[in-house]
Amino acid sequence: MTAVAAGGRASWFQRFLLPGFALKAVIIGGGYATGRELAEYFVPAGPWGGLAAMLLATAVWSLVAALTFALARALGAYDYRAFFKGLLGPAWVLFEAAYIIFVILILAVFGAAAGAIGAATFGWPEPVGSALLALLIVAVTARGTGVVEQMFKYVSILLYTVYALFLILALARFGGLIGQGFADAPPPSGDWMTGGLTYASYNIVGAVVILPVLRHLTSRRDALVAGLIAGPLSMLPAILFFVAMMAFYPAIGAEVLPSDYLLRQMEVPGFHILFQVMIFAALLESGAGAVHAINERISGAVESRGHAPLGIGARALIGAAILTGCMFVAGAIGLVDLIASGYRFLAWLFLAVYLAPLLTIGTWRLLRRPPMLQENVS
């Protein structure tokens, strides 16, 4: 059901910017926010090659998001179960199996990261930071899509503001080194295209995770425009971060936490704390996006059987069960290492059950299916 059909006209923000903010929320997680993923996938190609790889990943995200959003609206599918039943038929369970393993991994990693942030910034025992993150995720997701959308909005404002300040401080403190890093950079080194495509493929599953926020789309045009905008919105903070990192290229590529290294060079303690809070907020929105997708999938299945959608209590219990299993049990019994060792396999599995069918079957269905008659194009 679209927002118009539900009785309220969707705002410009809800139609065009919210999907991009939500996609960024799922993608940013721990590695993007700390710069570790940027060091892994983009720094080896050098300053110019890294930027080229980031622009390539942005283009891939925009294309896949646009197709995903348009197909989801055409199918009326606003949770991943409904979407993949429409795209893959009975084979939809293959995606769910991969997604569950993916969620176990990322939530376990997020819990560990939150614990480390609490310990490093406030001196808390590590379980306290992990428990706080879990409680906040449950509190947000229990309230349903509306509250999750508001969280995406306000945390996104915080993120873009902090990353803009990060670049401003970097330019003020070592802007000459950044300029020199680009001026002295050799041509793109390594296979920069592979880095960009690998990073894009690794993260684009977020376009399916955020399907619940697409209910505000009023037309196929909305879906395509929102998808095309989603790529740049998701990559912009990373580009700002990468530019700052180039002040210390190539040594920055070996840093476990590039963000912490750069913040130490800035020597602004108050901003250091603010940046850590921002990373915690990034973990919150990424974790909430993953849990909310499961809640909506279960609620959709319940509604399809003629029952009422999940209430606050049921959503809270499901979220608590997921987070307990993923953040604490998975880490304790070594599941994180086990799953991480097969992570490249998961990436190939997502390619097989999501990207390949979307680019072939999904595109064919969109081309042969006219836009929905009730579209209300502004």
Summary of the structure (lengths in Angstrom):
residues: 378
radius of gyration: 20.4
end to end distance: 17.8
largest distance: 64.7
contacts: 1363
relative contact order: 0.21
helix: 83%
strand: 0%
